[in-house]
Amino acid sequence: MLQPRPHTTVVLAMSVDGKIADFKRSPARFGSRVDKAHLEKQIAASDAVLFGAGTLGAYGTTLTVSDPTLVQLRDQAGKPPQPVHIVTTRSANLNPEIHFFQQPVRRWLLTTTAGAVSWKGGLQTLSSTLGNGVEEYPSEFEQILVFETPTREIDLSAALKHLATLHITRLVVLGGGKLVASLVELDLIDELWLTVCPLILGGNTAPTPVDGKGFLPNLAPKLQLLEVNTVEQEVFLHYRLQRPAD
């Protein structure tokens, strides 16, 4: 039986004071090599990774699976060397010159109708995207997925349900905080991996793992701690989202 959506895991590194980047929103390169290897392992175990345009803009690249052992494990499982890399953005205002578009990965774009139109080449084959669906575009993206709400925002619930029909059973979310907040609010997250790194960034405008409007304590999503691992100066926290039936 087809599951209603992919099993979705957030994987982020943060400072001790809960920031995933500094107040300038610079690329967060404060994690150790152990943390990077941990992230790569989570990506290798997925069918697709999802991240926002802000995260892509900060780095200009995505993390690919380069460890030969992880590549071999994917091959043994009948998977391609790399998972699908999905950028989600309402406007699709992306720079086609960034290195991401030269990396050896399958690139998909999750956006709105307006975002699809604004993307390079979008006008050429947009005719049947007005009803929620998928189009193949002659551009840097293998597929452009258009799922939107009546208010012209990205319909994440519908999009994730569609991903399940494409045999994407495990999805890893790499940020940023706004995207994670939207997924948490819609109850679309199953697990979180948070790496606590030994530094303090501060700043009332610095992004956190979950931005957005926030939750009052009595309505806040509850977590179950599954494991804690300490490697040198970093702490790896693994949580599961609790649901009413738990």
Buried (B, 14 or more C-beta within 10 A) or exposed (E): EEEEBBBBBBBBBBBEEBBBBBEEBEEBEBBBEBBBEBBBBBBBBBBBBBBBBBBBBBBEBBBBBEEEEBBEBBEEEEBEBBBBBBBBBBEBEBEEEBEBBEBEBBBBBBBBBBBBBBBBBBEEBBEEBEEBEBBEBEBBBBBBBBBBEEEEEBBBBBBBBBBBEBEBBBBBBBBBBBBBBBBBBEEBBBBBBBBBBEBEBEBEEBBBBBBBEEEEEEEEBEBEEEEEEEEEEBBBBBBBBEEEEE
